[in-house]
Amino acid sequence: MRIVIVGAGFTGTQLAKLLINERNQVALIDNDETIIRHAQNQLDCTVMCADGNNLDTLEEVGIAKADALVCVTSSDEVNMITCSLVDAVYPDVLKIARVRNYAYYVNTTSAEKKHHNDFSGKRRPLYGINYMIHPDVEAAEAIVQAVENGAVGNVLTFDNSDLEIARVTVAAGSALDGLLLKDIRSKTEVRFLVAYLEKGRETFLPSGDTKIEAETTLGVLVSKEDIGEVFELCGTKPKELNRVAMIGAGRIGTIVAERLMGQQKSSGLARLFGRGRRGMDFVIIDNHDELSKAAAEKFPDARILRADATDEAFLREEGIVNYDLAICTTHNHEMNMVLAAYLEFLGVGQSIALVSSAAFASIAEKLGVDVSVPLRDSVVDSIMSHLRGKSVKEIHTVTNGHLEIVECEVSSSSKACGKALKEIANPGSYLVLMARKIGAEGYQIANGNTVFSAGDHIVLITKAEDSKKVLSFYGSN
């Protein structure tokens, strides 16, 4: 593929690295000389210091022959205008824009739903943008998913499925400590699948002879109803989250509060909040006067405190140190990480921190934070999902980018069509986790006898360096 990226900040550079590693042709544009010099030292691709919203510049780097345009500058307006400009001259180019202004995102999403059939036919997409990526929405959804599972680890959910992948660490002396993977069935009748393992700095895909040891972190595919029993097997038991404190009343915090305060339905929350979502003690803390007032107006059922959450005297006076869960969503990502660890030290049961990247997520884990959500990486994942071909529905990177979990559709030209998984399996390179047969409603955990047909949807996990090759086998293009 040929991809033009406008914006060479963290997101643009990370995207370029991933795409170059997959042997795509990449052109990167930014008007900041310092950023461009840094990018030139890191990347083996075309790099230009210029305004990306200039058609002459775009044509110079090959937009006429490009498959996709990705706009990730710091300006929403520049991203949107650039997509509109390219759409007017080169409508066949796929256009993706990162947009931070929530109003743009909400208005565009509403219009797309209202005119869905028109956009897929004669009408052009709004602003010429095929996919609008909102970082705050991506991060907020990840936080809510973690809360729904007791904040004991990061969780991935999938559309049209009650199956999810939960990340949980095996405790010493637990039922799984010292067990071979193939012997798990002797401990439980619950059906689940271990997707990957992390031990120290080592990350790997499992086989039947893989031994599970204490302090190993597992990525477990299991139904939402059975996840509690799997956690117990690992020595962890999710607790009811009756008292929740959220630090940060900005955009991400507001979206999270909307979900948790019951403005959107969530069956997972019901089982965790023993007194029900309406009856839980929900506190929002922010030291910004305007944000605190806005939160008080929007969430009358919550307790809003305008204060400094790093003040230990305040935390003890308000009883925050005895809360079940603390969610740190301020714009200061480093403070979120430190504050979450500090709150747990003071006595808070579980913690979630919004951090900037996977590297900081790894640091947060070492500090004792239960769940860390990397904002920038969630954006990169979302964009990469749209660049892997029409058959790829979504991509999630895990274990600091070493592995990718991919939702895709089996094409009619796939070498997997008509074959059982046991005939084509390659455990060292990838594992097919679950499959949804064409015409069926839900996913099922895959096994060796699962036979693939064109139109089937599958979820697989693969080493990042093997991702493009594996997807091509199943027909992604």
Secondary structure, 3 states (H helix, E strand, C coil): CEEEEECCCHHHHHHHHHHHHCCCEEEEEECCHHHHHHHHHHCCCEEEECCCCCHHHHHHCCHHHCCEEEECCCCHHHHHHHHHHHHHHCCCCEEEEECCCHHHHHHHHHHHHHCHHHHCCCCCCHHHCCEEECHHHHHHHHHHHHHHCCCCCCEEECCCCCEEEEEEECCCCCCCCCCEHHHHHHCCCCCCEEEEEEECCEEECCCCCCECCCCCEEEEEEECCCHHHHHHHCCCCCCCCCEEEEECCCHHHHHHHHHHCCCCCCHHHHHHCCCCHHHCEEEEEECCHHHHHHHHHHCCCCEEEECCCCCHHHHHHCCHHHCCEEEECCCCHHHHHHHHHHHHHHCCCEEEEEECCHHHHHHHHHHCCCEEEEHHHHHHHHHHHHHCCCCEEEEEEECCCCEEEEEEECCCCCCCECCEHHHHCECCCEEEEEEECCCCCCCEECCCCCEECCCCEEEEEEEHHHHHHHHHHCCCC
